Amino acid sequence: MITEKTETTSLNSLQISLLRLFDQKLDKTYTLELRQIMMDFFDQKLQAELNEVTTQKGYTDDDYRKMLHDDTFAIE
């Protein structure tokens, strides 16, 4: 007898709402617009967090260049 192991995951209310939204058979254009809106939203959040960390650490553009090109750059 073969039994299939299923894993359940609980979705939060936002995830359920998004699934219901995308289940509405939206036009491809609307779907792409919604995806772009979500990507823009998360990009803004990520940029804000990056700016906060950069300010806290005191990193400069020159520091980032050194991180990219110098394996010995010391991160404190």
N, CA, C and O atoms as a Tripos MOL2 file, in Angstrom:
@<TRIPOS>MOLECULE
protein
  304   303    76     0     0
PROTEIN
NO_CHARGES

@<TRIPOS>ATOM
      1 N           0.8410   -1.1760    0.0000 N.3       1 MET1
      2 CA          0.0000    0.0000    0.0000 C.3       1 MET1
      3 C           0.8840    1.2360    0.0000 C.2       1 MET1
      4 O           1.7670    1.3750    0.8460 O.2       1 MET1
      5 N           0.6480    2.1260   -0.9440 N.am      2 ILE2
      6 CA          1.4180    3.3600   -1.0440 C.3       2 ILE2
      7 C           0.5920    4.4970   -0.4590 C.2       2 ILE2
      8 O          -0.5560    4.7290   -0.8400 O.2       2 ILE2
      9 N           1.2150    5.1880    0.4710 N.am      3 THR3
     10 CA          0.5280    6.3430    1.0500 C.3       3 THR3
     11 C           1.2800    7.5990    0.6520 C.2       3 THR3
     12 O           2.5100    7.6310    0.6180 O.2       3 THR3
     13 N           0.5320    8.5980    0.3630 N.am      4 GLU4
     14 CA          1.1510    9.8580   -0.0390 C.3       4 GLU4
     15 C           1.2290   10.7650    1.1700 C.2       4 GLU4
     16 O           0.2340   11.0040    1.8550 O.2       4 GLU4
     17 N           2.4010   11.2550    1.4140 N.am      5 LYS5
     18 CA          2.6090   12.1450    2.5440 C.3       5 LYS5
     19 C           2.3020   13.5710    2.0850 C.2       5 LYS5
     20 O           2.9160   14.0770    1.1460 O.2       5 LYS5
     21 N           1.3590   14.1990    2.7490 N.am      6 THR6
     22 CA          1.0290   15.5730    2.3880 C.3       6 THR6
     23 C           1.4550   16.5000    3.5030 C.2       6 THR6
     24 O           1.3650   16.1680    4.6850 O.2       6 THR6
     25 N           1.9090   17.6420    3.1120 N.am      7 GLU7
     26 CA          2.3430   18.6440    4.0700 C.3       7 GLU7
     27 C           1.3710   19.8060    3.9980 C.2       7 GLU7
     28 O           1.0760   20.3150    2.9170 O.2       7 GLU7
     29 N           0.8850   20.2130    5.1270 N.am      8 THR8
     30 CA         -0.0420   21.3350    5.1360 C.3       8 THR8
     31 C           0.6880   22.5840    5.5980 C.2       8 THR8
     32 O           1.5400   22.5470    6.4850 O.2       8 THR8
     33 N           0.3330   23.6590    4.9800 N.am      9 THR9
     34 CA          0.8710   24.9460    5.3780 C.3       9 THR9
     35 C          -0.2970   25.8830    5.6010 C.2       9 THR9
     36 O          -1.2890   25.8550    4.8720 O.2       9 THR9
     37 N          -0.1650   26.6910    6.5940 N.am     10 SER10
     38 CA         -1.2380   27.6410    6.8470 C.3      10 SER10
     39 C          -0.8880   28.9540    6.1560 C.2      10 SER10
     40 O           0.2390   29.4430    6.2400 O.2      10 SER10
     41 N          -1.8560   29.4930    5.4920 N.am     11 LEU11
     42 CA         -1.6770   30.7560    4.7900 C.3      11 LEU11
     43 C          -2.2340   31.8780    5.6620 C.2      11 LEU11
     44 O          -3.2270   31.7040    6.3680 O.2      11 LEU11
     45 N          -1.5800   33.0200    5.5990 N.am     12 ASN12
     46 CA         -2.1210   34.1500    6.3430 C.3      12 ASN12
     47 C          -3.2230   34.8190    5.5170 C.2      12 ASN12
     48 O          -3.4360   34.4680    4.3570 O.2      12 ASN12
     49 N          -3.9060   35.7630    6.1120 N.am     13 SER13
     50 CA         -5.0630   36.3740    5.4460 C.3      13 SER13
     51 C          -4.6800   37.0950    4.1580 C.2      13 SER13
     52 O          -5.4530   37.0980    3.2010 O.2      13 SER13
     53 N          -3.5000   37.7040    4.1230 N.am     14 LEU14
     54 CA         -3.0640   38.3800    2.8960 C.3      14 LEU14
     55 C          -2.8580   37.3720    1.7720 C.2      14 LEU14
     56 O          -3.2830   37.6030    0.6400 O.2      14 LEU14
     57 N          -2.2110   36.2620    2.0830 N.am     15 GLN15
     58 CA         -1.9700   35.2420    1.0660 C.3      15 GLN15
     59 C          -3.2900   34.6850    0.5260 C.2      15 GLN15
     60 O          -3.4300   34.4620   -0.6760 O.2      15 GLN15
     61 N          -4.2370   34.4650    1.4090 N.am     16 ILE16
     62 CA         -5.5480   33.9730    0.9750 C.3      16 ILE16
     63 C          -6.2360   35.0050    0.0830 C.2      16 ILE16
     64 O          -6.8220   34.6530   -0.9400 O.2      16 ILE16
     65 N          -6.1640   36.2640    0.4660 N.am     17 SER17
     66 CA         -6.7670   37.3280   -0.3450 C.3      17 SER17
     67 C          -6.1400   37.3960   -1.7290 C.2      17 SER17
     68 O          -6.8400   37.5670   -2.7260 O.2      17 SER17
     69 N          -4.8280   37.2640   -1.7860 N.am     18 LEU18
     70 CA         -4.1420   37.2950   -3.0810 C.3      18 LEU18
     71 C          -4.5330   36.1050   -3.9430 C.2      18 LEU18
     72 O          -4.7290   36.2480   -5.1490 O.2      18 LEU18
     73 N          -4.6470   34.9370   -3.3340 N.am     19 LEU19
     74 CA         -5.0810   33.7610   -4.0930 C.3      19 LEU19
     75 C          -6.4860   33.9530   -4.6460 C.2      19 LEU19
     76 O          -6.7650   33.6020   -5.7930 O.2      19 LEU19
     77 N          -7.3590   34.5070   -3.8310 N.am     20 ARG20
     78 CA         -8.7220   34.7690   -4.3020 C.3      20 ARG20
     79 C          -8.7260   35.7990   -5.4230 C.2      20 ARG20
     80 O          -9.4790   35.6730   -6.3890 O.2      20 ARG20
     81 N          -7.8960   36.8030   -5.2910 N.am     21 LEU21
     82 CA         -7.8060   37.8390   -6.3240 C.3      21 LEU21
     83 C          -7.3440   37.2460   -7.6510 C.2      21 LEU21
     84 O          -7.9460   37.4960   -8.6960 O.2      21 LEU21
     85 N          -6.2840   36.4690   -7.6030 N.am     22 PHE22
     86 CA         -5.7510   35.9030   -8.8370 C.3      22 PHE22
     87 C          -6.6230   34.7680   -9.3830 C.2      22 PHE22
     88 O          -6.4610   34.3620  -10.5340 O.2      22 PHE22
     89 N          -7.5390   34.2620   -8.5690 N.am     23 ASP23
     90 CA         -8.4690   33.2430   -9.0300 C.3      23 ASP23
     91 C          -9.6590   33.8530   -9.7840 C.2      23 ASP23
     92 O         -10.5230   33.1250  -10.2730 O.2      23 ASP23
     93 N          -9.7000   35.1640   -9.8740 N.am     24 GLN24
     94 CA        -10.8180   35.8610  -10.5240 C.3      24 GLN24
     95 C         -10.6960   35.8960  -12.0420 C.2      24 GLN24
     96 O         -11.4540   36.6100  -12.6990 O.2      24 GLN24
     97 N          -9.7830   35.1620  -12.6000 N.am     25 LYS25
     98 CA         -9.5810   35.1230  -14.0510 C.3      25 LYS25
     99 C          -9.3560   36.5270  -14.5990 C.2      25 LYS25
    100 O         -10.0130   36.9600  -15.5460 O.2      25 LYS25
    101 N          -8.4150   37.2180  -13.9820 N.am     26 LEU26
    102 CA         -8.0840   38.5690  -14.4130 C.3      26 LEU26
    103 C          -7.4230   38.5550  -15.7840 C.2      26 LEU26
    104 O          -6.7490   37.5970  -16.1610 O.2      26 LEU26
    105 N          -7.6290   39.6160  -16.5000 N.am     27 ASP27
    106 CA         -6.9630   39.8160  -17.7690 C.3      27 ASP27
    107 C          -5.4530   39.8010  -17.5310 C.2      27 ASP27
    108 O          -4.9840   40.2430  -16.4820 O.2      27 ASP27
    109 N          -4.7050   39.3000  -18.4880 N.am     28 LYS28
    110 CA         -3.2440   39.2030  -18.3410 C.3      28 LYS28
    111 C          -2.6180   40.5590  -18.0220 C.2      28 LYS28
    112 O          -1.6690   40.6460  -17.2430 O.2      28 LYS28
    113 N          -3.1570   41.6120  -18.6280 N.am     29 THR29
    114 CA         -2.6310   42.9550  -18.3840 C.3      29 THR29
    115 C          -2.8120   43.3440  -16.9210 C.2      29 THR29
    116 O          -1.9000   43.9010  -16.3100 O.2      29 THR29
    117 N          -3.9840   43.0520  -16.3570 N.am     30 TYR30
    118 CA         -4.2280   43.3720  -14.9510 C.3      30 TYR30
    119 C          -3.3080   42.5660  -14.0400 C.2      30 TYR30
    120 O          -2.7830   43.0830  -13.0540 O.2      30 TYR30
    121 N          -3.1230   41.3160  -14.3780 N.am     31 THR31
    122 CA         -2.2460   40.4780  -13.5750 C.3      31 THR31
    123 C          -0.8240   41.0370  -13.5690 C.2      31 THR31
    124 O          -0.1850   41.1070  -12.5190 O.2      31 THR31
    125 N          -0.3380   41.4290  -14.7290 N.am     32 LEU32
    126 CA          1.0080   42.0040  -14.8110 C.3      32 LEU32
    127 C           1.0990   43.3210  -14.0450 C.2      32 LEU32
    128 O           2.1060   43.5950  -13.3910 O.2      32 LEU32
    129 N           0.0510   44.1320  -14.1270 N.am     33 GLU33
    130 CA          0.0350   45.4010  -13.3770 C.3      33 GLU33
    131 C           0.0780   45.1440  -11.8710 C.2      33 GLU33
    132 O           0.8200   45.8060  -11.1450 O.2      33 GLU33
    133 N          -0.7130   44.1890  -11.4100 N.am     34 LEU34
    134 CA         -0.7080   43.8660   -9.9830 C.3      34 LEU34
    135 C           0.6510   43.3400   -9.5280 C.2      34 LEU34
    136 O           1.1370   43.7000   -8.4560 O.2      34 LEU34
    137 N           1.2440   42.5070  -10.3310 N.am     35 ARG35
    138 CA          2.5810   42.0010   -9.9910 C.3      35 ARG35
    139 C           3.5830   43.1500   -9.9120 C.2      35 ARG35
    140 O           4.4290   43.1760   -9.0170 O.2      35 ARG35
    141 N           3.4910   44.0960  -10.8420 N.am     36 GLN36
    142 CA          4.4080   45.2320  -10.8300 C.3      36 GLN36
    143 C           4.1920   46.0900   -9.5900 C.2      36 GLN36
    144 O           5.1520   46.5660   -8.9830 O.2      36 GLN36
    145 N           2.9340   46.2870   -9.2180 N.am     37 ILE37
    146 CA          2.6320   47.0600   -8.0060 C.3      37 ILE37
    147 C           3.2460   46.3860   -6.7810 C.2      37 ILE37
    148 O           3.8440   47.0520   -5.9350 O.2      37 ILE37
    149 N           3.0980   45.0730   -6.6880 N.am     38 MET38
    150 CA          3.6700   44.3470   -5.5470 C.3      38 MET38
    151 C           5.1990   44.4130   -5.5630 C.2      38 MET38
    152 O           5.8280   44.5840   -4.5190 O.2      38 MET38
    153 N           5.7840   44.2790   -6.7310 N.am     39 MET39
    154 CA          7.2460   44.3670   -6.8300 C.3      39 MET39
    155 C           7.7280   45.7530   -6.4240 C.2      39 MET39
    156 O           8.7310   45.8810   -5.7220 O.2      39 MET39
    157 N           7.0210   46.7910   -6.8600 N.am     40 ASP40
    158 CA          7.3870   48.1600   -6.4880 C.3      40 ASP40
    159 C           7.2770   48.3620   -4.9780 C.2      40 ASP40
    160 O           8.1360   48.9940   -4.3630 O.2      40 ASP40
    161 N           6.2120   47.8190   -4.3890 N.am     41 PHE41
    162 CA          6.0080   47.9280   -2.9500 C.3      41 PHE41
    163 C           7.1850   47.3170   -2.1890 C.2      41 PHE41
    164 O           7.7560   47.9490   -1.3000 O.2      41 PHE41
    165 N           7.5390   46.0830   -2.5450 N.am     42 PHE42
    166 CA          8.6300   45.4140   -1.8440 C.3      42 PHE42
    167 C           9.9880   46.0540   -2.1490 C.2      42 PHE42
    168 O          10.8780   46.0460   -1.2980 O.2      42 PHE42
    169 N          10.1520   46.6010   -3.3410 N.am     43 ASP43
    170 CA         11.3760   47.3210   -3.6670 C.3      43 ASP43
    171 C          11.5330   48.5440   -2.7780 C.2      43 ASP43
    172 O          12.6240   48.8160   -2.2770 O.2      43 ASP43
    173 N          10.4460   49.2840   -2.5820 N.am     44 GLN44
    174 CA         10.4900   50.4640   -1.7100 C.3      44 GLN44
    175 C          10.8540   50.0750   -0.2830 C.2      44 GLN44
    176 O          11.6550   50.7550    0.3580 O.2      44 GLN44
    177 N          10.2730   48.9890    0.2200 N.am     45 LYS45
    178 CA         10.5810   48.5260    1.5720 C.3      45 LYS45
    179 C          12.0450   48.1090    1.6930 C.2      45 LYS45
    180 O          12.7080   48.4250    2.6810 O.2      45 LYS45
    181 N          12.5410   47.4000    0.6850 N.am     46 LEU46
    182 CA         13.9310   46.9570    0.6940 C.3      46 LEU46
    183 C          14.8820   48.1420    0.6280 C.2      46 LEU46
    184 O          15.8830   48.1720    1.3440 O.2      46 LEU46
    185 N          14.5830   49.1180   -0.2230 N.am     47 GLN47
    186 CA         15.4310   50.3050   -0.3380 C.3      47 GLN47
    187 C          15.4640   51.0860    0.9800 C.2      47 GLN47
    188 O          16.5170   51.5770    1.3860 O.2      47 GLN47
    189 N          14.3130   51.1970    1.6430 N.am     48 ALA48
    190 CA         14.2580   51.9010    2.9290 C.3      48 ALA48
    191 C          15.1150   51.1820    3.9690 C.2      48 ALA48
    192 O          15.8340   51.8200    4.7390 O.2      48 ALA48
    193 N          15.0350   49.8590    3.9870 N.am     49 GLU49
    194 CA         15.8350   49.0860    4.9350 C.3      49 GLU49
    195 C          17.3280   49.2160    4.6200 C.2      49 GLU49
    196 O          18.1510   49.3630    5.5230 O.2      49 GLU49
    197 N          17.6620   49.1600    3.3380 N.am     50 LEU50
    198 CA         19.0640   49.3190    2.9370 C.3      50 LEU50
    199 C          19.5970   50.6900    3.3410 C.2      50 LEU50
    200 O          20.7150   50.8000    3.8450 O.2      50 LEU50
    201 N          18.7990   51.7350    3.1200 N.am     51 ASN51
    202 CA         19.2220   53.0860    3.5100 C.3      51 ASN51
    203 C          19.4310   53.1880    5.0150 C.2      51 ASN51
    204 O          20.3720   53.8360    5.4740 O.2      51 ASN51
    205 N          18.5520   52.5480    5.7820 N.am     52 GLU52
    206 CA         18.6800   52.5760    7.2390 C.3      52 GLU52
    207 C          19.9610   51.8870    7.6920 C.2      52 GLU52
    208 O          20.6920   52.4120    8.5320 O.2      52 GLU52
    209 N          20.2260   50.7220    7.1400 N.am     53 VAL53
    210 CA         21.4340   49.9770    7.5150 C.3      53 VAL53
    211 C          22.6860   50.7420    7.0740 C.2      53 VAL53
    212 O          23.6680   50.8170    7.8130 O.2      53 VAL53
    213 N          22.6410   51.3060    5.8670 N.am     54 THR54
    214 CA         23.7830   52.0760    5.3660 C.3      54 THR54
    215 C          24.0820   53.2510    6.2810 C.2      54 THR54
    216 O          25.2420   53.5410    6.5730 O.2      54 THR54
    217 N          23.0350   53.9240    6.7320 N.am     55 THR55
    218 CA         23.2140   55.0610    7.6430 C.3      55 THR55
    219 C          23.7540   54.5960    8.9840 C.2      55 THR55
    220 O          24.6700   55.2120    9.5290 O.2      55 THR55
    221 N          23.1950   53.5100    9.5280 N.am     56 GLN56
    222 CA         23.6520   52.9800   10.8140 C.3      56 GLN56
    223 C          25.1120   52.5680   10.7700 C.2      56 GLN56
    224 O          25.8690   52.8370   11.7020 O.2      56 GLN56
    225 N          25.5040   51.9150    9.6880 N.am     57 LYS57
    226 CA         26.8850   51.4260    9.5520 C.3      57 LYS57
    227 C          27.8390   52.5180    9.0890 C.2      57 LYS57
    228 O          29.0550   52.3940    9.2310 O.2      57 LYS57
    229 N          27.2780   53.5890    8.5350 N.am     58 GLY58
    230 CA         28.1260   54.6700    8.0470 C.3      58 GLY58
    231 C          28.8330   54.3390    6.7440 C.2      58 GLY58
    232 O          29.8790   54.9160    6.4470 O.2      58 GLY58
    233 N          28.2760   53.4140    5.9580 N.am     59 TYR59
    234 CA         28.8970   53.0280    4.6970 C.3      59 TYR59
    235 C          28.7770   54.1450    3.6660 C.2      59 TYR59
    236 O          27.7850   54.8730    3.6200 O.2      59 TYR59
    237 N          29.8040   54.2580    2.8520 N.am     60 THR60
    238 CA         29.8160   55.2180    1.7520 C.3      60 THR60
    239 C          29.8320   54.4430    0.4330 C.2      60 THR60
    240 O          30.0070   53.2250    0.4240 O.2      60 THR60
    241 N          29.6490   55.1550   -0.6710 N.am     61 ASP61
    242 CA         29.7450   54.5120   -1.9790 C.3      61 ASP61
    243 C          31.1140   53.8760   -2.1600 C.2      61 ASP61
    244 O          31.2330   52.8040   -2.7550 O.2      61 ASP61
    245 N          32.1460   54.5370   -1.6470 N.am     62 ASP62
    246 CA         33.5000   53.9960   -1.7500 C.3      62 ASP62
    247 C          33.6140   52.6800   -0.9830 C.2      62 ASP62
    248 O          34.2900   51.7550   -1.4350 O.2      62 ASP62
    249 N          32.9580   52.5910    0.1730 N.am     63 ASP63
    250 CA         32.9680   51.3360    0.9410 C.3      63 ASP63
    251 C          32.3450   50.1970    0.1410 C.2      63 ASP63
    252 O          32.8610   49.0800    0.1360 O.2      63 ASP63
    253 N          31.2400   50.4830   -0.5320 N.am     64 TYR64
    254 CA         30.5930   49.4460   -1.3440 C.3      64 TYR64
    255 C          31.4860   49.0110   -2.5010 C.2      64 TYR64
    256 O          31.5400   47.8270   -2.8330 O.2      64 TYR64
    257 N          32.1810   49.9540   -3.1110 N.am     65 ARG65
    258 CA         33.1150   49.5890   -4.1910 C.3      65 ARG65
    259 C          34.2160   48.6740   -3.6650 C.2      65 ARG65
    260 O          34.5910   47.6950   -4.3100 O.2      65 ARG65
    261 N          34.7240   49.0090   -2.4830 N.am     66 LYS66
    262 CA         35.7670   48.1770   -1.8770 C.3      66 LYS66
    263 C          35.2360   46.7770   -1.5680 C.2      66 LYS66
    264 O          35.9410   45.7860   -1.7630 O.2      66 LYS66
    265 N          33.9850   46.6960   -1.0840 N.am     67 MET67
    266 CA         33.3920   45.3920   -0.7800 C.3      67 MET67
    267 C          33.2850   44.5300   -2.0300 C.2      67 MET67
    268 O          33.4830   43.3160   -1.9770 O.2      67 MET67
    269 N          32.9750   45.1560   -3.1370 N.am     68 LEU68
    270 CA         32.8190   44.4180   -4.3930 C.3      68 LEU68
    271 C          34.1470   43.9470   -4.9710 C.2      68 LEU68
    272 O          34.2160   42.8970   -5.6110 O.2      68 LEU68
    273 N          35.1960   44.7230   -4.7450 N.am     69 HIS69
    274 CA         36.4510   44.4530   -5.4520 C.3      69 HIS69
    275 C          37.6080   44.0140   -4.5630 C.2      69 HIS69
    276 O          38.6360   43.5600   -5.0650 O.2      69 HIS69
    277 N          37.4510   44.1440   -3.2610 N.am     70 ASP70
    278 CA         38.5690   43.8300   -2.3620 C.3      70 ASP70
    279 C          38.1310   42.7520   -1.3730 C.2      70 ASP70
    280 O          37.3000   43.0030   -0.5000 O.2      70 ASP70
    281 N          38.6880   41.5670   -1.5130 N.am     71 ASP71
    282 CA         38.3290   40.4610   -0.6290 C.3      71 ASP71
    283 C          38.7490   40.7060    0.8240 C.2      71 ASP71
    284 O          38.2730   40.0210    1.7300 O.2      71 ASP71
    285 N          39.6170   41.6560    1.0420 N.am     72 THR72
    286 CA         40.1230   41.8830    2.4070 C.3      72 THR72
    287 C          39.3830   43.0230    3.0910 C.2      72 THR72
    288 O          39.7920   43.4500    4.1710 O.2      72 THR72
    289 N          38.3060   43.5300    2.4980 N.am     73 PHE73
    290 CA         37.5570   44.6170    3.1210 C.3      73 PHE73
    291 C          37.0140   44.1170    4.4610 C.2      73 PHE73
    292 O          36.3200   43.1020    4.5200 O.2      73 PHE73
    293 N          37.3370   44.8350    5.5240 N.am     74 ALA74
    294 CA         36.9130   44.4160    6.8640 C.3      74 ALA74
    295 C          35.5520   45.0210    7.1770 C.2      74 ALA74
    296 O          35.3840   46.2400    7.1980 O.2      74 ALA74
    297 N          34.5870   44.1420    7.4210 N.am     75 ILE75
    298 CA         33.2540   44.6020    7.8230 C.3      75 ILE75
    299 C          33.1850   44.5180    9.3360 C.2      75 ILE75
    300 O          33.3980   43.4620    9.9310 O.2      75 ILE75
    301 N          32.8870   45.6480    9.9370 N.am     76 GLU76
    302 CA         32.8630   45.7100   11.4010 C.3      76 GLU76
    303 C          31.5040   45.3770   11.9410 C.2      76 GLU76
    304 O          31.3050   45.3820   13.1560 O.2      76 GLU76
@<TRIPOS>BOND
     1     1     2 1
     2     2     3 1
     3     3     4 2
     4     3     5 am
     5     5     6 1
     6     6     7 1
     7     7     8 2
     8     7     9 am
     9     9    10 1
    10    10    11 1
    11    11    12 2
    12    11    13 am
    13    13    14 1
    14    14    15 1
    15    15    16 2
    16    15    17 am
    17    17    18 1
    18    18    19 1
    19    19    20 2
    20    19    21 am
    21    21    22 1
    22    22    23 1
    23    23    24 2
    24    23    25 am
    25    25    26 1
    26    26    27 1
    27    27    28 2
    28    27    29 am
    29    29    30 1
    30    30    31 1
    31    31    32 2
    32    31    33 am
    33    33    34 1
    34    34    35 1
    35    35    36 2
    36    35    37 am
    37    37    38 1
    38    38    39 1
    39    39    40 2
    40    39    41 am
    41    41    42 1
    42    42    43 1
    43    43    44 2
    44    43    45 am
    45    45    46 1
    46    46    47 1
    47    47    48 2
    48    47    49 am
    49    49    50 1
    50    50    51 1
    51    51    52 2
    52    51    53 am
    53    53    54 1
    54    54    55 1
    55    55    56 2
    56    55    57 am
    57    57    58 1
    58    58    59 1
    59    59    60 2
    60    59    61 am
    61    61    62 1
    62    62    63 1
    63    63    64 2
    64    63    65 am
    65    65    66 1
    66    66    67 1
    67    67    68 2
    68    67    69 am
    69    69    70 1
    70    70    71 1
    71    71    72 2
    72    71    73 am
    73    73    74 1
    74    74    75 1
    75    75    76 2
    76    75    77 am
    77    77    78 1
    78    78    79 1
    79    79    80 2
    80    79    81 am
    81    81    82 1
    82    82    83 1
    83    83    84 2
    84    83    85 am
    85    85    86 1
    86    86    87 1
    87    87    88 2
    88    87    89 am
    89    89    90 1
    90    90    91 1
    91    91    92 2
    92    91    93 am
    93    93    94 1
    94    94    95 1
    95    95    96 2
    96    95    97 am
    97    97    98 1
    98    98    99 1
    99    99   100 2
   100    99   101 am
   101   101   102 1
   102   102   103 1
   103   103   104 2
   104   103   105 am
   105   105   106 1
   106   106   107 1
   107   107   108 2
   108   107   109 am
   109   109   110 1
   110   110   111 1
   111   111   112 2
   112   111   113 am
   113   113   114 1
   114   114   115 1
   115   115   116 2
   116   115   117 am
   117   117   118 1
   118   118   119 1
   119   119   120 2
   120   119   121 am
   121   121   122 1
   122   122   123 1
   123   123   124 2
   124   123   125 am
   125   125   126 1
   126   126   127 1
   127   127   128 2
   128   127   129 am
   129   129   130 1
   130   130   131 1
   131   131   132 2
   132   131   133 am
   133   133   134 1
   134   134   135 1
   135   135   136 2
   136   135   137 am
   137   137   138 1
   138   138   139 1
   139   139   140 2
   140   139   141 am
   141   141   142 1
   142   142   143 1
   143   143   144 2
   144   143   145 am
   145   145   146 1
   146   146   147 1
   147   147   148 2
   148   147   149 am
   149   149   150 1
   150   150   151 1
   151   151   152 2
   152   151   153 am
   153   153   154 1
   154   154   155 1
   155   155   156 2
   156   155   157 am
   157   157   158 1
   158   158   159 1
   159   159   160 2
   160   159   161 am
   161   161   162 1
   162   162   163 1
   163   163   164 2
   164   163   165 am
   165   165   166 1
   166   166   167 1
   167   167   168 2
   168   167   169 am
   169   169   170 1
   170   170   171 1
   171   171   172 2
   172   171   173 am
   173   173   174 1
   174   174   175 1
   175   175   176 2
   176   175   177 am
   177   177   178 1
   178   178   179 1
   179   179   180 2
   180   179   181 am
   181   181   182 1
   182   182   183 1
   183   183   184 2
   184   183   185 am
   185   185   186 1
   186   186   187 1
   187   187   188 2
   188   187   189 am
   189   189   190 1
   190   190   191 1
   191   191   192 2
   192   191   193 am
   193   193   194 1
   194   194   195 1
   195   195   196 2
   196   195   197 am
   197   197   198 1
   198   198   199 1
   199   199   200 2
   200   199   201 am
   201   201   202 1
   202   202   203 1
   203   203   204 2
   204   203   205 am
   205   205   206 1
   206   206   207 1
   207   207   208 2
   208   207   209 am
   209   209   210 1
   210   210   211 1
   211   211   212 2
   212   211   213 am
   213   213   214 1
   214   214   215 1
   215   215   216 2
   216   215   217 am
   217   217   218 1
   218   218   219 1
   219   219   220 2
   220   219   221 am
   221   221   222 1
   222   222   223 1
   223   223   224 2
   224   223   225 am
   225   225   226 1
   226   226   227 1
   227   227   228 2
   228   227   229 am
   229   229   230 1
   230   230   231 1
   231   231   232 2
   232   231   233 am
   233   233   234 1
   234   234   235 1
   235   235   236 2
   236   235   237 am
   237   237   238 1
   238   238   239 1
   239   239   240 2
   240   239   241 am
   241   241   242 1
   242   242   243 1
   243   243   244 2
   244   243   245 am
   245   245   246 1
   246   246   247 1
   247   247   248 2
   248   247   249 am
   249   249   250 1
   250   250   251 1
   251   251   252 2
   252   251   253 am
   253   253   254 1
   254   254   255 1
   255   255   256 2
   256   255   257 am
   257   257   258 1
   258   258   259 1
   259   259   260 2
   260   259   261 am
   261   261   262 1
   262   262   263 1
   263   263   264 2
   264   263   265 am
   265   265   266 1
   266   266   267 1
   267   267   268 2
   268   267   269 am
   269   269   270 1
   270   270   271 1
   271   271   272 2
   272   271   273 am
   273   273   274 1
   274   274   275 1
   275   275   276 2
   276   275   277 am
   277   277   278 1
   278   278   279 1
   279   279   280 2
   280   279   281 am
   281   281   282 1
   282   282   283 1
   283   283   284 2
   284   283   285 am
   285   285   286 1
   286   286   287 1
   287   287   288 2
   288   287   289 am
   289   289   290 1
   290   290   291 1
   291   291   292 2
   292   291   293 am
   293   293   294 1
   294   294   295 1
   295   295   296 2
   296   295   297 am
   297   297   298 1
   298   298   299 1
   299   299   300 2
   300   299   301 am
   301   301   302 1
   302   302   303 1
   303   303   304 2
@<TRIPOS>SUBSTRUCTURE
     1 MET1         2 RESIDUE 1 A MET
     2 ILE2         6 RESIDUE 1 A ILE
     3 THR3        10 RESIDUE 1 A THR
     4 GLU4        14 RESIDUE 1 A GLU
     5 LYS5        18 RESIDUE 1 A LYS
     6 THR6        22 RESIDUE 1 A THR
     7 GLU7        26 RESIDUE 1 A GLU
     8 THR8        30 RESIDUE 1 A THR
     9 THR9        34 RESIDUE 1 A THR
    10 SER10       38 RESIDUE 1 A SER
    11 LEU11       42 RESIDUE 1 A LEU
    12 ASN12       46 RESIDUE 1 A ASN
    13 SER13       50 RESIDUE 1 A SER
    14 LEU14       54 RESIDUE 1 A LEU
    15 GLN15       58 RESIDUE 1 A GLN
    16 ILE16       62 RESIDUE 1 A ILE
    17 SER17       66 RESIDUE 1 A SER
    18 LEU18       70 RESIDUE 1 A LEU
    19 LEU19       74 RESIDUE 1 A LEU
    20 ARG20       78 RESIDUE 1 A ARG
    21 LEU21       82 RESIDUE 1 A LEU
    22 PHE22       86 RESIDUE 1 A PHE
    23 ASP23       90 RESIDUE 1 A ASP
    24 GLN24       94 RESIDUE 1 A GLN
    25 LYS25       98 RESIDUE 1 A LYS
    26 LEU26      102 RESIDUE 1 A LEU
    27 ASP27      106 RESIDUE 1 A ASP
    28 LYS28      110 RESIDUE 1 A LYS
    29 THR29      114 RESIDUE 1 A THR
    30 TYR30      118 RESIDUE 1 A TYR
    31 THR31      122 RESIDUE 1 A THR
    32 LEU32      126 RESIDUE 1 A LEU
    33 GLU33      130 RESIDUE 1 A GLU
    34 LEU34      134 RESIDUE 1 A LEU
    35 ARG35      138 RESIDUE 1 A ARG
    36 GLN36      142 RESIDUE 1 A GLN
    37 ILE37      146 RESIDUE 1 A ILE
    38 MET38      150 RESIDUE 1 A MET
    39 MET39      154 RESIDUE 1 A MET
    40 ASP40      158 RESIDUE 1 A ASP
    41 PHE41      162 RESIDUE 1 A PHE
    42 PHE42      166 RESIDUE 1 A PHE
    43 ASP43      170 RESIDUE 1 A ASP
    44 GLN44      174 RESIDUE 1 A GLN
    45 LYS45      178 RESIDUE 1 A LYS
    46 LEU46      182 RESIDUE 1 A LEU
    47 GLN47      186 RESIDUE 1 A GLN
    48 ALA48      190 RESIDUE 1 A ALA
    49 GLU49      194 RESIDUE 1 A GLU
    50 LEU50      198 RESIDUE 1 A LEU
    51 ASN51      202 RESIDUE 1 A ASN
    52 GLU52      206 RESIDUE 1 A GLU
    53 VAL53      210 RESIDUE 1 A VAL
    54 THR54      214 RESIDUE 1 A THR
    55 THR55      218 RESIDUE 1 A THR
    56 GLN56      222 RESIDUE 1 A GLN
    57 LYS57      226 RESIDUE 1 A LYS
    58 GLY58      230 RESIDUE 1 A GLY
    59 TYR59      234 RESIDUE 1 A TYR
    60 THR60      238 RESIDUE 1 A THR
    61 ASP61      242 RESIDUE 1 A ASP
    62 ASP62      246 RESIDUE 1 A ASP
    63 ASP63      250 RESIDUE 1 A ASP
    64 TYR64      254 RESIDUE 1 A TYR
    65 ARG65      258 RESIDUE 1 A ARG
    66 LYS66      262 RESIDUE 1 A LYS
    67 MET67      266 RESIDUE 1 A MET
    68 LEU68      270 RESIDUE 1 A LEU
    69 HIS69      274 RESIDUE 1 A HIS
    70 ASP70      278 RESIDUE 1 A ASP
    71 ASP71      282 RESIDUE 1 A ASP
    72 THR72      286 RESIDUE 1 A THR
    73 PHE73      290 RESIDUE 1 A PHE
    74 ALA74      294 RESIDUE 1 A ALA
    75 ILE75      298 RESIDUE 1 A ILE
    76 GLU76      302 RESIDUE 1 A GLU
